[in-house]
Amino acid sequence: MTESLRNAVLIEDEALVRNYVAMALGASGFKVWESETAAQGLQETTAHHPDLIILDLGLPDRDGVDVIRELRLSCDTPILVLSVRTEEGQKVEALDAGADDYLTKPFGVPELQARVRAVLRRTQRKGDESSTNGHIFDFGDIRVDVELRRVTRAGQAIHLTPIEYRILTLLVANVGRVLTHRQILRDVWGPGYVDRPHYLRVFMAGLRRKIESEPANPKYILTETGIGYRLVQ
């Protein structure tokens, strides 16, 4: 994937962190539009239509979670959160609001660049699928054919229950992205089930037994402890 022509809006009020992140993005070939406040960041986003938004949650004029909600009203640009907030509930709130991933401060350049590559791969894949063979998704020796509603391992059909299939296709549609327990429960079972995580644990265990070679040590459906799950390739 070529990143040389990509644009990023960086919304971060701490000058040292902003310079550090901007240098890391620049080294990855990004043109970076820097903002110190939420208001300025929203203006830069409207003006430049970036490929990526990096957002601090602790901004002087607005809370970053509110900024995520406003951005999601008008754009699907990947949002990577930077934050000193380490409590699970705070991370879940940001992800539920529409962030694609989060990175807790302090962090190193390699991890930042890896997180950026991950969220951009998901965006690139969605674009490719919309224009070509979008109904087929492969990871490892697993193939998910959404059009035929068929899941196979090395060409052999795997039987999934309707709920397992809906969980898997939701993860596929958001590959690389952390989905919170509440997001999955809401999208698969409905809004009335968001406080029933035991439902999800039961069906996720069943799905892993059918998808993973070592369900106790999953390779594809990863657990984000206390937050949710992420499908990786």
MODA-V137066 format. One record per run of one state. SS is the DSSP state (h for helix, s for strand, l for the rest). FROM is the first residue (numbers start at 1). LEN is the number of residues. If there is no record, write none. Layout:
ss = <SS & SS>
from = <FROM & FROM>
len = <LEN & LEN>
This chain:
ss = <l & s & l & h & l & s & l & h & l & s & l & s & l & s & h & l & s & l & h & l & s & l & h & l & s & l & s & l & s & l & s & l & h & l & s & h & l & h & l & h & l & h & l & s & l & s & l>
from = <1 & 7 & 12 & 15 & 28 & 31 & 36 & 38 & 49 & 52 & 57 & 58 & 59 & 63 & 64 & 73 & 78 & 84 & 88 & 98 & 101 & 105 & 109 & 132 & 136 & 140 & 142 & 146 & 150 & 154 & 156 & 158 & 162 & 174 & 179 & 181 & 189 & 191 & 194 & 197 & 212 & 215 & 218 & 221 & 225 & 228 & 232>
len = <6 & 5 & 3 & 13 & 3 & 5 & 2 & 11 & 3 & 5 & 1 & 1 & 4 & 1 & 9 & 5 & 6 & 4 & 10 & 3 & 4 & 4 & 23 & 4 & 4 & 2 & 4 & 4 & 4 & 2 & 2 & 4 & 12 & 5 & 2 & 8 & 2 & 3 & 3 & 15 & 3 & 3 & 3 & 4 & 3 & 4 & 2>
